[in-house]
Amino acid sequence: MSNNMQHSVQGANLADILERVLDKGIVIAGDITISLVQVELLSIKVRLLIASVDKAREMGINWWESDPFLSTRTHQIEEENRLLRERLDLLERRLELAPALITTSEQHEAA
């Protein structure tokens, strides 16, 4: 019976800790450097923020709201980008042909 009581108390403590962390936020920072013969080969900077969405917004962090991969508009944005690329390709092809058209037009005027 005491074993069940202990699990219940631990669960409540974990929930309290998690609530506090999400409410206040916590930052974990660390750097990893890999060197060989005093030559730095790789440097990794790790910055991790754990907070609730409300706390993150309060701190001015809301990148997930405009990230197209996290948005329901992802398909729409991809389609718009595809159409814009097609239009750009068409315009670039027309610009490449423009000097040849001008030369042909000038030759007809001279004749």
Phi and psi restraints in degrees (range 20) as a CNS / XPLOR table:
assign (resid 1 and name C) (resid 2 and name N)
       (resid 2 and name CA) (resid 2 and name C) 1.0 -66.2 20.0 2
assign (resid 2 and name N) (resid 2 and name CA)
       (resid 2 and name C) (resid 3 and name N) 1.0 -27.6 20.0 2
assign (resid 2 and name C) (resid 3 and name N)
       (resid 3 and name CA) (resid 3 and name C) 1.0 -65.2 20.0 2
assign (resid 3 and name N) (resid 3 and name CA)
       (resid 3 and name C) (resid 4 and name N) 1.0 -42.3 20.0 2
assign (resid 3 and name C) (resid 4 and name N)
       (resid 4 and name CA) (resid 4 and name C) 1.0 -63.7 20.0 2
assign (resid 4 and name N) (resid 4 and name CA)
       (resid 4 and name C) (resid 5 and name N) 1.0 -40.0 20.0 2
assign (resid 4 and name C) (resid 5 and name N)
       (resid 5 and name CA) (resid 5 and name C) 1.0 -64.2 20.0 2
assign (resid 5 and name N) (resid 5 and name CA)
       (resid 5 and name C) (resid 6 and name N) 1.0 -39.9 20.0 2
assign (resid 5 and name C) (resid 6 and name N)
       (resid 6 and name CA) (resid 6 and name C) 1.0 -64.3 20.0 2
assign (resid 6 and name N) (resid 6 and name CA)
       (resid 6 and name C) (resid 7 and name N) 1.0 -43.5 20.0 2
assign (resid 6 and name C) (resid 7 and name N)
       (resid 7 and name CA) (resid 7 and name C) 1.0 -62.0 20.0 2
assign (resid 7 and name N) (resid 7 and name CA)
       (resid 7 and name C) (resid 8 and name N) 1.0 -40.5 20.0 2
assign (resid 7 and name C) (resid 8 and name N)
       (resid 8 and name CA) (resid 8 and name C) 1.0 -63.8 20.0 2
assign (resid 8 and name N) (resid 8 and name CA)
       (resid 8 and name C) (resid 9 and name N) 1.0 -43.2 20.0 2
assign (resid 8 and name C) (resid 9 and name N)
       (resid 9 and name CA) (resid 9 and name C) 1.0 -66.5 20.0 2
assign (resid 9 and name N) (resid 9 and name CA)
       (resid 9 and name C) (resid 10 and name N) 1.0 -41.6 20.0 2
assign (resid 9 and name C) (resid 10 and name N)
       (resid 10 and name CA) (resid 10 and name C) 1.0 -63.5 20.0 2
assign (resid 10 and name N) (resid 10 and name CA)
       (resid 10 and name C) (resid 11 and name N) 1.0 -40.4 20.0 2
assign (resid 10 and name C) (resid 11 and name N)
       (resid 11 and name CA) (resid 11 and name C) 1.0 -63.5 20.0 2
assign (resid 11 and name N) (resid 11 and name CA)
       (resid 11 and name C) (resid 12 and name N) 1.0 -41.0 20.0 2
assign (resid 11 and name C) (resid 12 and name N)
       (resid 12 and name CA) (resid 12 and name C) 1.0 -66.0 20.0 2
assign (resid 12 and name N) (resid 12 and name CA)
       (resid 12 and name C) (resid 13 and name N) 1.0 -40.4 20.0 2
assign (resid 12 and name C) (resid 13 and name N)
       (resid 13 and name CA) (resid 13 and name C) 1.0 -65.0 20.0 2
assign (resid 13 and name N) (resid 13 and name CA)
       (resid 13 and name C) (resid 14 and name N) 1.0 -41.6 20.0 2
assign (resid 13 and name C) (resid 14 and name N)
       (resid 14 and name CA) (resid 14 and name C) 1.0 -63.1 20.0 2
assign (resid 14 and name N) (resid 14 and name CA)
       (resid 14 and name C) (resid 15 and name N) 1.0 -41.8 20.0 2
assign (resid 14 and name C) (resid 15 and name N)
       (resid 15 and name CA) (resid 15 and name C) 1.0 -63.6 20.0 2
assign (resid 15 and name N) (resid 15 and name CA)
       (resid 15 and name C) (resid 16 and name N) 1.0 -41.1 20.0 2
assign (resid 15 and name C) (resid 16 and name N)
       (resid 16 and name CA) (resid 16 and name C) 1.0 -63.4 20.0 2
assign (resid 16 and name N) (resid 16 and name CA)
       (resid 16 and name C) (resid 17 and name N) 1.0 -43.4 20.0 2
assign (resid 16 and name C) (resid 17 and name N)
       (resid 17 and name CA) (resid 17 and name C) 1.0 -63.6 20.0 2
assign (resid 17 and name N) (resid 17 and name CA)
       (resid 17 and name C) (resid 18 and name N) 1.0 -45.0 20.0 2
assign (resid 17 and name C) (resid 18 and name N)
       (resid 18 and name CA) (resid 18 and name C) 1.0 -62.2 20.0 2
assign (resid 18 and name N) (resid 18 and name CA)
       (resid 18 and name C) (resid 19 and name N) 1.0 -42.0 20.0 2
assign (resid 18 and name C) (resid 19 and name N)
       (resid 19 and name CA) (resid 19 and name C) 1.0 -61.7 20.0 2
assign (resid 19 and name N) (resid 19 and name CA)
       (resid 19 and name C) (resid 20 and name N) 1.0 -43.0 20.0 2
assign (resid 19 and name C) (resid 20 and name N)
       (resid 20 and name CA) (resid 20 and name C) 1.0 -64.7 20.0 2
assign (resid 20 and name N) (resid 20 and name CA)
       (resid 20 and name C) (resid 21 and name N) 1.0 -43.7 20.0 2
assign (resid 20 and name C) (resid 21 and name N)
       (resid 21 and name CA) (resid 21 and name C) 1.0 -62.0 20.0 2
assign (resid 21 and name N) (resid 21 and name CA)
       (resid 21 and name C) (resid 22 and name N) 1.0 -46.1 20.0 2
assign (resid 21 and name C) (resid 22 and name N)
       (resid 22 and name CA) (resid 22 and name C) 1.0 -67.3 20.0 2
assign (resid 22 and name N) (resid 22 and name CA)
       (resid 22 and name C) (resid 23 and name N) 1.0 -33.6 20.0 2
assign (resid 22 and name C) (resid 23 and name N)
       (resid 23 and name CA) (resid 23 and name C) 1.0 -72.4 20.0 2
assign (resid 23 and name N) (resid 23 and name CA)
       (resid 23 and name C) (resid 24 and name N) 1.0 -43.8 20.0 2
assign (resid 23 and name C) (resid 24 and name N)
       (resid 24 and name CA) (resid 24 and name C) 1.0 -90.5 20.0 2
assign (resid 24 and name N) (resid 24 and name CA)
       (resid 24 and name C) (resid 25 and name N) 1.0 -35.1 20.0 2
assign (resid 24 and name C) (resid 25 and name N)
       (resid 25 and name CA) (resid 25 and name C) 1.0 90.8 20.0 2
assign (resid 25 and name N) (resid 25 and name CA)
       (resid 25 and name C) (resid 26 and name N) 1.0 152.7 20.0 2
assign (resid 25 and name C) (resid 26 and name N)
       (resid 26 and name CA) (resid 26 and name C) 1.0 -143.8 20.0 2
assign (resid 26 and name N) (resid 26 and name CA)
       (resid 26 and name C) (resid 27 and name N) 1.0 139.8 20.0 2
assign (resid 26 and name C) (resid 27 and name N)
       (resid 27 and name CA) (resid 27 and name C) 1.0 -115.8 20.0 2
assign (resid 27 and name N) (resid 27 and name CA)
       (resid 27 and name C) (resid 28 and name N) 1.0 131.3 20.0 2
assign (resid 27 and name C) (resid 28 and name N)
       (resid 28 and name CA) (resid 28 and name C) 1.0 -118.7 20.0 2
assign (resid 28 and name N) (resid 28 and name CA)
       (resid 28 and name C) (resid 29 and name N) 1.0 125.0 20.0 2
assign (resid 28 and name C) (resid 29 and name N)
       (resid 29 and name CA) (resid 29 and name C) 1.0 -129.0 20.0 2
assign (resid 29 and name N) (resid 29 and name CA)
       (resid 29 and name C) (resid 30 and name N) 1.0 144.4 20.0 2
assign (resid 29 and name C) (resid 30 and name N)
       (resid 30 and name CA) (resid 30 and name C) 1.0 -164.5 20.0 2
assign (resid 30 and name N) (resid 30 and name CA)
       (resid 30 and name C) (resid 31 and name N) 1.0 154.0 20.0 2
assign (resid 30 and name C) (resid 31 and name N)
       (resid 31 and name CA) (resid 31 and name C) 1.0 -124.2 20.0 2
assign (resid 31 and name N) (resid 31 and name CA)
       (resid 31 and name C) (resid 32 and name N) 1.0 139.0 20.0 2
assign (resid 31 and name C) (resid 32 and name N)
       (resid 32 and name CA) (resid 32 and name C) 1.0 -121.6 20.0 2
assign (resid 32 and name N) (resid 32 and name CA)
       (resid 32 and name C) (resid 33 and name N) 1.0 126.0 20.0 2
assign (resid 32 and name C) (resid 33 and name N)
       (resid 33 and name CA) (resid 33 and name C) 1.0 -126.1 20.0 2
assign (resid 33 and name N) (resid 33 and name CA)
       (resid 33 and name C) (resid 34 and name N) 1.0 131.0 20.0 2
assign (resid 33 and name C) (resid 34 and name N)
       (resid 34 and name CA) (resid 34 and name C) 1.0 -113.1 20.0 2
assign (resid 34 and name N) (resid 34 and name CA)
       (resid 34 and name C) (resid 35 and name N) 1.0 121.5 20.0 2
assign (resid 34 and name C) (resid 35 and name N)
       (resid 35 and name CA) (resid 35 and name C) 1.0 -126.4 20.0 2
assign (resid 35 and name N) (resid 35 and name CA)
       (resid 35 and name C) (resid 36 and name N) 1.0 152.4 20.0 2
assign (resid 35 and name C) (resid 36 and name N)
       (resid 36 and name CA) (resid 36 and name C) 1.0 -135.0 20.0 2
assign (resid 36 and name N) (resid 36 and name CA)
       (resid 36 and name C) (resid 37 and name N) 1.0 120.9 20.0 2
assign (resid 36 and name C) (resid 37 and name N)
       (resid 37 and name CA) (resid 37 and name C) 1.0 53.0 20.0 2
assign (resid 37 and name N) (resid 37 and name CA)
       (resid 37 and name C) (resid 38 and name N) 1.0 48.5 20.0 2
assign (resid 37 and name C) (resid 38 and name N)
       (resid 38 and name CA) (resid 38 and name C) 1.0 60.7 20.0 2
assign (resid 38 and name N) (resid 38 and name CA)
       (resid 38 and name C) (resid 39 and name N) 1.0 22.8 20.0 2
assign (resid 38 and name C) (resid 39 and name N)
       (resid 39 and name CA) (resid 39 and name C) 1.0 -113.2 20.0 2
assign (resid 39 and name N) (resid 39 and name CA)
       (resid 39 and name C) (resid 40 and name N) 1.0 121.0 20.0 2
assign (resid 39 and name C) (resid 40 and name N)
       (resid 40 and name CA) (resid 40 and name C) 1.0 -73.0 20.0 2
assign (resid 40 and name N) (resid 40 and name CA)
       (resid 40 and name C) (resid 41 and name N) 1.0 119.2 20.0 2
assign (resid 40 and name C) (resid 41 and name N)
       (resid 41 and name CA) (resid 41 and name C) 1.0 -95.2 20.0 2
assign (resid 41 and name N) (resid 41 and name CA)
       (resid 41 and name C) (resid 42 and name N) 1.0 -34.6 20.0 2
assign (resid 41 and name C) (resid 42 and name N)
       (resid 42 and name CA) (resid 42 and name C) 1.0 -151.3 20.0 2
assign (resid 42 and name N) (resid 42 and name CA)
       (resid 42 and name C) (resid 43 and name N) 1.0 135.6 20.0 2
assign (resid 42 and name C) (resid 43 and name N)
       (resid 43 and name CA) (resid 43 and name C) 1.0 -132.1 20.0 2
assign (resid 43 and name N) (resid 43 and name CA)
       (resid 43 and name C) (resid 44 and name N) 1.0 125.1 20.0 2
assign (resid 43 and name C) (resid 44 and name N)
       (resid 44 and name CA) (resid 44 and name C) 1.0 -122.5 20.0 2
assign (resid 44 and name N) (resid 44 and name CA)
       (resid 44 and name C) (resid 45 and name N) 1.0 126.4 20.0 2
assign (resid 44 and name C) (resid 45 and name N)
       (resid 45 and name CA) (resid 45 and name C) 1.0 -107.4 20.0 2
assign (resid 45 and name N) (resid 45 and name CA)
       (resid 45 and name C) (resid 46 and name N) 1.0 124.5 20.0 2
assign (resid 45 and name C) (resid 46 and name N)
       (resid 46 and name CA) (resid 46 and name C) 1.0 -113.7 20.0 2
assign (resid 46 and name N) (resid 46 and name CA)
       (resid 46 and name C) (resid 47 and name N) 1.0 125.2 20.0 2
assign (resid 46 and name C) (resid 47 and name N)
       (resid 47 and name CA) (resid 47 and name C) 1.0 -131.2 20.0 2
assign (resid 47 and name N) (resid 47 and name CA)
       (resid 47 and name C) (resid 48 and name N) 1.0 120.1 20.0 2
assign (resid 47 and name C) (resid 48 and name N)
       (resid 48 and name CA) (resid 48 and name C) 1.0 -126.4 20.0 2
assign (resid 48 and name N) (resid 48 and name CA)
       (resid 48 and name C) (resid 49 and name N) 1.0 127.0 20.0 2
assign (resid 48 and name C) (resid 49 and name N)
       (resid 49 and name CA) (resid 49 and name C) 1.0 -115.6 20.0 2
assign (resid 49 and name N) (resid 49 and name CA)
       (resid 49 and name C) (resid 50 and name N) 1.0 125.9 20.0 2
assign (resid 49 and name C) (resid 50 and name N)
       (resid 50 and name CA) (resid 50 and name C) 1.0 -115.6 20.0 2
assign (resid 50 and name N) (resid 50 and name CA)
       (resid 50 and name C) (resid 51 and name N) 1.0 118.4 20.0 2
assign (resid 50 and name C) (resid 51 and name N)
       (resid 51 and name CA) (resid 51 and name C) 1.0 -161.2 20.0 2
assign (resid 51 and name N) (resid 51 and name CA)
       (resid 51 and name C) (resid 52 and name N) 1.0 164.9 20.0 2
assign (resid 51 and name C) (resid 52 and name N)
       (resid 52 and name CA) (resid 52 and name C) 1.0 -73.4 20.0 2
assign (resid 52 and name N) (resid 52 and name CA)
       (resid 52 and name C) (resid 53 and name N) 1.0 162.7 20.0 2
assign (resid 52 and name C) (resid 53 and name N)
       (resid 53 and name CA) (resid 53 and name C) 1.0 -60.1 20.0 2
assign (resid 53 and name N) (resid 53 and name CA)
       (resid 53 and name C) (resid 54 and name N) 1.0 -42.8 20.0 2
assign (resid 53 and name C) (resid 54 and name N)
       (resid 54 and name CA) (resid 54 and name C) 1.0 -61.8 20.0 2
assign (resid 54 and name N) (resid 54 and name CA)
       (resid 54 and name C) (resid 55 and name N) 1.0 -43.3 20.0 2
assign (resid 54 and name C) (resid 55 and name N)
       (resid 55 and name CA) (resid 55 and name C) 1.0 -66.5 20.0 2
assign (resid 55 and name N) (resid 55 and name CA)
       (resid 55 and name C) (resid 56 and name N) 1.0 -41.4 20.0 2
assign (resid 55 and name C) (resid 56 and name N)
       (resid 56 and name CA) (resid 56 and name C) 1.0 -61.2 20.0 2
assign (resid 56 and name N) (resid 56 and name CA)
       (resid 56 and name C) (resid 57 and name N) 1.0 -44.9 20.0 2
assign (resid 56 and name C) (resid 57 and name N)
       (resid 57 and name CA) (resid 57 and name C) 1.0 -61.6 20.0 2
assign (resid 57 and name N) (resid 57 and name CA)
       (resid 57 and name C) (resid 58 and name N) 1.0 -40.1 20.0 2
assign (resid 57 and name C) (resid 58 and name N)
       (resid 58 and name CA) (resid 58 and name C) 1.0 -59.9 20.0 2
assign (resid 58 and name N) (resid 58 and name CA)
       (resid 58 and name C) (resid 59 and name N) 1.0 -33.4 20.0 2
assign (resid 58 and name C) (resid 59 and name N)
       (resid 59 and name CA) (resid 59 and name C) 1.0 -86.5 20.0 2
assign (resid 59 and name N) (resid 59 and name CA)
       (resid 59 and name C) (resid 60 and name N) 1.0 0.2 20.0 2
assign (resid 59 and name C) (resid 60 and name N)
       (resid 60 and name CA) (resid 60 and name C) 1.0 86.5 20.0 2
assign (resid 60 and name N) (resid 60 and name CA)
       (resid 60 and name C) (resid 61 and name N) 1.0 18.7 20.0 2
assign (resid 60 and name C) (resid 61 and name N)
       (resid 61 and name CA) (resid 61 and name C) 1.0 -106.7 20.0 2
assign (resid 61 and name N) (resid 61 and name CA)
       (resid 61 and name C) (resid 62 and name N) 1.0 116.3 20.0 2
assign (resid 61 and name C) (resid 62 and name N)
       (resid 62 and name CA) (resid 62 and name C) 1.0 -151.3 20.0 2
assign (resid 62 and name N) (resid 62 and name CA)
       (resid 62 and name C) (resid 63 and name N) 1.0 34.1 20.0 2
assign (resid 62 and name C) (resid 63 and name N)
       (resid 63 and name CA) (resid 63 and name C) 1.0 -59.2 20.0 2
assign (resid 63 and name N) (resid 63 and name CA)
       (resid 63 and name C) (resid 64 and name N) 1.0 -27.6 20.0 2
assign (resid 63 and name C) (resid 64 and name N)
       (resid 64 and name CA) (resid 64 and name C) 1.0 -67.0 20.0 2
assign (resid 64 and name N) (resid 64 and name CA)
       (resid 64 and name C) (resid 65 and name N) 1.0 -20.5 20.0 2
assign (resid 64 and name C) (resid 65 and name N)
       (resid 65 and name CA) (resid 65 and name C) 1.0 -72.5 20.0 2
assign (resid 65 and name N) (resid 65 and name CA)
       (resid 65 and name C) (resid 66 and name N) 1.0 -26.4 20.0 2
assign (resid 65 and name C) (resid 66 and name N)
       (resid 66 and name CA) (resid 66 and name C) 1.0 -111.0 20.0 2
assign (resid 66 and name N) (resid 66 and name CA)
       (resid 66 and name C) (resid 67 and name N) 1.0 2.1 20.0 2
assign (resid 66 and name C) (resid 67 and name N)
       (resid 67 and name CA) (resid 67 and name C) 1.0 -75.7 20.0 2
assign (resid 67 and name N) (resid 67 and name CA)
       (resid 67 and name C) (resid 68 and name N) 1.0 117.5 20.0 2
assign (resid 67 and name C) (resid 68 and name N)
       (resid 68 and name CA) (resid 68 and name C) 1.0 -63.6 20.0 2
assign (resid 68 and name N) (resid 68 and name CA)
       (resid 68 and name C) (resid 69 and name N) 1.0 -25.0 20.0 2
assign (resid 68 and name C) (resid 69 and name N)
       (resid 69 and name CA) (resid 69 and name C) 1.0 -78.6 20.0 2
assign (resid 69 and name N) (resid 69 and name CA)
       (resid 69 and name C) (resid 70 and name N) 1.0 -15.2 20.0 2
assign (resid 69 and name C) (resid 70 and name N)
       (resid 70 and name CA) (resid 70 and name C) 1.0 -104.5 20.0 2
assign (resid 70 and name N) (resid 70 and name CA)
       (resid 70 and name C) (resid 71 and name N) 1.0 1.2 20.0 2
assign (resid 70 and name C) (resid 71 and name N)
       (resid 71 and name CA) (resid 71 and name C) 1.0 -98.7 20.0 2
assign (resid 71 and name N) (resid 71 and name CA)
       (resid 71 and name C) (resid 72 and name N) 1.0 153.2 20.0 2
assign (resid 71 and name C) (resid 72 and name N)
       (resid 72 and name CA) (resid 72 and name C) 1.0 -76.0 20.0 2
assign (resid 72 and name N) (resid 72 and name CA)
       (resid 72 and name C) (resid 73 and name N) 1.0 -9.3 20.0 2
assign (resid 72 and name C) (resid 73 and name N)
       (resid 73 and name CA) (resid 73 and name C) 1.0 -91.8 20.0 2
assign (resid 73 and name N) (resid 73 and name CA)
       (resid 73 and name C) (resid 74 and name N) 1.0 10.3 20.0 2
assign (resid 73 and name C) (resid 74 and name N)
       (resid 74 and name CA) (resid 74 and name C) 1.0 -54.0 20.0 2
assign (resid 74 and name N) (resid 74 and name CA)
       (resid 74 and name C) (resid 75 and name N) 1.0 -49.1 20.0 2
assign (resid 74 and name C) (resid 75 and name N)
       (resid 75 and name CA) (resid 75 and name C) 1.0 -61.5 20.0 2
assign (resid 75 and name N) (resid 75 and name CA)
       (resid 75 and name C) (resid 76 and name N) 1.0 -43.2 20.0 2
assign (resid 75 and name C) (resid 76 and name N)
       (resid 76 and name CA) (resid 76 and name C) 1.0 -63.2 20.0 2
assign (resid 76 and name N) (resid 76 and name CA)
       (resid 76 and name C) (resid 77 and name N) 1.0 -43.0 20.0 2
assign (resid 76 and name C) (resid 77 and name N)
       (resid 77 and name CA) (resid 77 and name C) 1.0 -66.1 20.0 2
assign (resid 77 and name N) (resid 77 and name CA)
       (resid 77 and name C) (resid 78 and name N) 1.0 -41.1 20.0 2
assign (resid 77 and name C) (resid 78 and name N)
       (resid 78 and name CA) (resid 78 and name C) 1.0 -62.8 20.0 2
assign (resid 78 and name N) (resid 78 and name CA)
       (resid 78 and name C) (resid 79 and name N) 1.0 -40.6 20.0 2
assign (resid 78 and name C) (resid 79 and name N)
       (resid 79 and name CA) (resid 79 and name C) 1.0 -65.7 20.0 2
assign (resid 79 and name N) (resid 79 and name CA)
       (resid 79 and name C) (resid 80 and name N) 1.0 -42.9 20.0 2
assign (resid 79 and name C) (resid 80 and name N)
       (resid 80 and name CA) (resid 80 and name C) 1.0 -60.4 20.0 2
assign (resid 80 and name N) (resid 80 and name CA)
       (resid 80 and name C) (resid 81 and name N) 1.0 -43.1 20.0 2
assign (resid 80 and name C) (resid 81 and name N)
       (resid 81 and name CA) (resid 81 and name C) 1.0 -63.1 20.0 2
assign (resid 81 and name N) (resid 81 and name CA)
       (resid 81 and name C) (resid 82 and name N) 1.0 -40.6 20.0 2
assign (resid 81 and name C) (resid 82 and name N)
       (resid 82 and name CA) (resid 82 and name C) 1.0 -62.9 20.0 2
assign (resid 82 and name N) (resid 82 and name CA)
       (resid 82 and name C) (resid 83 and name N) 1.0 -43.9 20.0 2
assign (resid 82 and name C) (resid 83 and name N)
       (resid 83 and name CA) (resid 83 and name C) 1.0 -65.4 20.0 2
assign (resid 83 and name N) (resid 83 and name CA)
       (resid 83 and name C) (resid 84 and name N) 1.0 -40.4 20.0 2
assign (resid 83 and name C) (resid 84 and name N)
       (resid 84 and name CA) (resid 84 and name C) 1.0 -64.7 20.0 2
assign (resid 84 and name N) (resid 84 and name CA)
       (resid 84 and name C) (resid 85 and name N) 1.0 -39.1 20.0 2
assign (resid 84 and name C) (resid 85 and name N)
       (resid 85 and name CA) (resid 85 and name C) 1.0 -63.4 20.0 2
assign (resid 85 and name N) (resid 85 and name CA)
       (resid 85 and name C) (resid 86 and name N) 1.0 -41.1 20.0 2
assign (resid 85 and name C) (resid 86 and name N)
       (resid 86 and name CA) (resid 86 and name C) 1.0 -63.0 20.0 2
assign (resid 86 and name N) (resid 86 and name CA)
       (resid 86 and name C) (resid 87 and name N) 1.0 -43.6 20.0 2
assign (resid 86 and name C) (resid 87 and name N)
       (resid 87 and name CA) (resid 87 and name C) 1.0 -63.6 20.0 2
assign (resid 87 and name N) (resid 87 and name CA)
       (resid 87 and name C) (resid 88 and name N) 1.0 -40.7 20.0 2
assign (resid 87 and name C) (resid 88 and name N)
       (resid 88 and name CA) (resid 88 and name C) 1.0 -64.3 20.0 2
assign (resid 88 and name N) (resid 88 and name CA)
       (resid 88 and name C) (resid 89 and name N) 1.0 -43.5 20.0 2
assign (resid 88 and name C) (resid 89 and name N)
       (resid 89 and name CA) (resid 89 and name C) 1.0 -59.7 20.0 2
assign (resid 89 and name N) (resid 89 and name CA)
       (resid 89 and name C) (resid 90 and name N) 1.0 -42.7 20.0 2
assign (resid 89 and name C) (resid 90 and name N)
       (resid 90 and name CA) (resid 90 and name C) 1.0 -62.1 20.0 2
assign (resid 90 and name N) (resid 90 and name CA)
       (resid 90 and name C) (resid 91 and name N) 1.0 -45.5 20.0 2
assign (resid 90 and name C) (resid 91 and name N)
       (resid 91 and name CA) (resid 91 and name C) 1.0 -63.1 20.0 2
assign (resid 91 and name N) (resid 91 and name CA)
       (resid 91 and name C) (resid 92 and name N) 1.0 -40.7 20.0 2
assign (resid 91 and name C) (resid 92 and name N)
       (resid 92 and name CA) (resid 92 and name C) 1.0 -64.9 20.0 2
assign (resid 92 and name N) (resid 92 and name CA)
       (resid 92 and name C) (resid 93 and name N) 1.0 -39.3 20.0 2
assign (resid 92 and name C) (resid 93 and name N)
       (resid 93 and name CA) (resid 93 and name C) 1.0 -64.3 20.0 2
assign (resid 93 and name N) (resid 93 and name CA)
       (resid 93 and name C) (resid 94 and name N) 1.0 -40.1 20.0 2
assign (resid 93 and name C) (resid 94 and name N)
       (resid 94 and name CA) (resid 94 and name C) 1.0 -64.5 20.0 2
assign (resid 94 and name N) (resid 94 and name CA)
       (resid 94 and name C) (resid 95 and name N) 1.0 -38.8 20.0 2
assign (resid 94 and name C) (resid 95 and name N)
       (resid 95 and name CA) (resid 95 and name C) 1.0 -66.5 20.0 2
assign (resid 95 and name N) (resid 95 and name CA)
       (resid 95 and name C) (resid 96 and name N) 1.0 -35.7 20.0 2
assign (resid 95 and name C) (resid 96 and name N)
       (resid 96 and name CA) (resid 96 and name C) 1.0 -66.4 20.0 2
assign (resid 96 and name N) (resid 96 and name CA)
       (resid 96 and name C) (resid 97 and name N) 1.0 -34.5 20.0 2
assign (resid 96 and name C) (resid 97 and name N)
       (resid 97 and name CA) (resid 97 and name C) 1.0 -81.6 20.0 2
assign (resid 97 and name N) (resid 97 and name CA)
       (resid 97 and name C) (resid 98 and name N) 1.0 -20.1 20.0 2
assign (resid 97 and name C) (resid 98 and name N)
       (resid 98 and name CA) (resid 98 and name C) 1.0 -55.9 20.0 2
assign (resid 98 and name N) (resid 98 and name CA)
       (resid 98 and name C) (resid 99 and name N) 1.0 -47.0 20.0 2
assign (resid 98 and name C) (resid 99 and name N)
       (resid 99 and name CA) (resid 99 and name C) 1.0 -60.9 20.0 2
assign (resid 99 and name N) (resid 99 and name CA)
       (resid 99 and name C) (resid 100 and name N) 1.0 -37.1 20.0 2
assign (resid 99 and name C) (resid 100 and name N)
       (resid 100 and name CA) (resid 100 and name C) 1.0 -66.7 20.0 2
assign (resid 100 and name N) (resid 100 and name CA)
       (resid 100 and name C) (resid 101 and name N) 1.0 -39.0 20.0 2
assign (resid 100 and name C) (resid 101 and name N)
       (resid 101 and name CA) (resid 101 and name C) 1.0 -67.1 20.0 2
assign (resid 101 and name N) (resid 101 and name CA)
       (resid 101 and name C) (resid 102 and name N) 1.0 -39.2 20.0 2
assign (resid 101 and name C) (resid 102 and name N)
       (resid 102 and name CA) (resid 102 and name C) 1.0 -65.1 20.0 2
assign (resid 102 and name N) (resid 102 and name CA)
       (resid 102 and name C) (resid 103 and name N) 1.0 -43.8 20.0 2
assign (resid 102 and name C) (resid 103 and name N)
       (resid 103 and name CA) (resid 103 and name C) 1.0 -62.3 20.0 2
assign (resid 103 and name N) (resid 103 and name CA)
       (resid 103 and name C) (resid 104 and name N) 1.0 -43.0 20.0 2
assign (resid 103 and name C) (resid 104 and name N)
       (resid 104 and name CA) (resid 104 and name C) 1.0 -63.5 20.0 2
assign (resid 104 and name N) (resid 104 and name CA)
       (resid 104 and name C) (resid 105 and name N) 1.0 -40.5 20.0 2
assign (resid 104 and name C) (resid 105 and name N)
       (resid 105 and name CA) (resid 105 and name C) 1.0 -65.2 20.0 2
assign (resid 105 and name N) (resid 105 and name CA)
       (resid 105 and name C) (resid 106 and name N) 1.0 -41.5 20.0 2
assign (resid 105 and name C) (resid 106 and name N)
       (resid 106 and name CA) (resid 106 and name C) 1.0 -65.7 20.0 2
assign (resid 106 and name N) (resid 106 and name CA)
       (resid 106 and name C) (resid 107 and name N) 1.0 -36.7 20.0 2
assign (resid 106 and name C) (resid 107 and name N)
       (resid 107 and name CA) (resid 107 and name C) 1.0 -66.3 20.0 2
assign (resid 107 and name N) (resid 107 and name CA)
       (resid 107 and name C) (resid 108 and name N) 1.0 -37.4 20.0 2
assign (resid 107 and name C) (resid 108 and name N)
       (resid 108 and name CA) (resid 108 and name C) 1.0 -68.9 20.0 2
assign (resid 108 and name N) (resid 108 and name CA)
       (resid 108 and name C) (resid 109 and name N) 1.0 -35.6 20.0 2
assign (resid 108 and name C) (resid 109 and name N)
       (resid 109 and name CA) (resid 109 and name C) 1.0 -69.5 20.0 2
assign (resid 109 and name N) (resid 109 and name CA)
       (resid 109 and name C) (resid 110 and name N) 1.0 -35.8 20.0 2
assign (resid 109 and name C) (resid 110 and name N)
       (resid 110 and name CA) (resid 110 and name C) 1.0 -71.7 20.0 2
assign (resid 110 and name N) (resid 110 and name CA)
       (resid 110 and name C) (resid 111 and name N) 1.0 -27.6 20.0 2
